[in-house]
Amino acid sequence: MTRITVTCACCVSATALLVAAPSTARQQPAAERPPVTGALAPPERREPAAVVTEAGYRYDDLLWENDRTAHRIYSKRLEQAEPPSGSGIDSWGKNVRWPFADRQLRTGDQHGYHGEGLDFYNVGTTRGAGGLGIWHDNKLWTSRNAVRHRILASGGQVADFTVEYAPWPVDVDRKVWETRRFTLPLGTHFTRLVSTISSDRDAPLLVGIGIGKRTTGQGAGELTVDRAKGLLSWWGPQDGDHGRMAIALRVAPEMIAEVRSDADNHLVLLRVTPGRPFVYFSASAWTGGEGNFQRRADWDAYVAGERLDFRPPSP
């Protein structure tokens, strides 16, 4: 495993999900959280659940969460309302076992702490926590926001849905389009993603999956790369009294072509055949949230130690 403290944009060379909790062999310090600025409306039930929500009141944002982590992606309606908007994955901190993201977003102040979690991760036009693009001519070519979605399961043991991204250009040479399935069960920080990228040409693709740089606090954070495990793990900088966010990617090691960076993202490049699905995983955690990860080493150990299934679904 290579531990890298990232201070510049230089390159770095180099459904069966786990359900094991992180190791707590040594006592963790208590989580620190920002001051509460007004409580949320109470939840209907204070029980763990994995949910997907379409926020029609907020440009059709898609929210998904379980008992440990919460996320958001953006839909087509947001592109005109809040440009620039992109297809990166947003991550929220949460410190309760029950769903909170929909109630948080309805306040109109999702960036504030109302006692159950908050969104201080600024995905912007980066790839955020596991968005992707096509690497071509030393550049990442990315889609716009999701155009369609379908919720497959919500409210129980697993959050499961699919999204579609409309065709986008890769230079002047070709077009690609994508369908992606997101699956998040209870008991893990990892979302399983199954991506199928189609194209108007049969030539293989280099797909870059990223973790956004400078998405919280000041500075680029710290990156751990373990190519043998197909792991990129990012420990974000302290962001005032908000704490830190931690992000990780896991990919099938045999698919890796290169691990590198561009101006906005840490990237792992995969060799992909158009029309053939491939699997990768994205995880996030908040130092004020569930899991109580207070040290970079503990986060790295957790994300490296999970048993993940990279087998694509059968046709």
C-alpha positions, 0 to 999 in steps of 0.5 A, a space after each residue: 500500500 502506498 500512502 501519499 500526501 497530496 499537495 499538488 495536481 501531479 500524477 500518481 503512478 502506480 448482491 454480495 457486499 461486505 457487511 463487516 463493521 470497522 475494526 475498533 481495536 483501540 478506543 476512538 475519540 468522541 466525534 465532534 460536530 458543529 453547533 445545531 442550527 434548528 432541528 429537523 422535522 421528526 422522522 416517521 420512524 427511528 429505525 435503520 432503512 436504506 432509501 432512495 428519494 426523488 426530490 421533485 421539490 428540488 430539481 429532481 435531485 436523487 438522494 440515497 442513504 442507509 444507516 451509515 452514509 448518504 449521497 446525492 446526484 443531480 438531474 437534468 432540471 438542475 442544469 439551467 437553475 444552477 450552472 455549472 452542474 455536473 454528473 459527479 456524486 455528492 456525499 453527505 455526513 450523517 450521524 443517525 441510523 434512520 433516513 434524514 436526507 429528504 427532511 434535511 434537503 426540504 429545509 432549504 439549508 442542507 449545508 447547515 447542521 440540524 442535528 442529524 447530518 449535513 452536506 458540506 462536500 462541494 462536488 461542483 464539476 468534479 467527479 466527487 465520490 465516484 463519478 466517471 468519464 472517458 479518458 481521451 487525449 489526456 482529458 476526462 470527457 464527462 456526461 451532463 446530469 442524469 436524464 432518467 431514473 428508475 427506483 427498484 427498491 427503497 425503504 427496507 434492507 437495500 436502496 437500489 435504482 438505475 440512472 441513464 446519462 444521455 450521449 456525450 461527445 468524446 472529442 470529435 471521434 465518438 459518442 458514448 452513453 451510460 446506464 448505471 445501477 446503484 445498490 446500497 444495503 444496510 450495514 456498509 459505507 459502500 455503494 455498489 455501482 454497475 456501469 454499462 457504457 455504450 458507444 457508436 464505435 467498438 474500440 475499447 474505452 479508458 474509463 476514468 473514475 474519480 475522487 474530487 480534489 479540494 471539495 472540502 476545507 483548504 488543501 487537497 487532502 491525503 490520498 492512499 493508493 493500493 493498486 493491488 486491491 484496486 483502492 483509492 482512499 481520500 482523507 479530506 482536510 479539516 473543514 472548520 467545525 464541520 470536520 472531515 469527509 473521507 471517500 474511497 473507490 474500489 475497482 477490480 485490480 485486473 481492469 486498471 490501466 493507470 492511476 493518475 490525476 487531472 486538475 480536479 480529480 484523483 483518477 483510476 483508469 479502467 480498460 472497458 469494452 463498450 456495451 459490457 457492464 463493469 462493477 466498482 464501489 464508492 464509499 464515504 464517511 464523515 468524522 462526525 458520523 456513523 462509523 466514528 472514523 477519526 483517523 486516516 489509518 482506520 478509514 484506510 483499514 476499513 475500506 481496504 478490508 471489505 470483501 467486495 464482489 466485482 462480478 458483473 450481473 448475468 445477462 
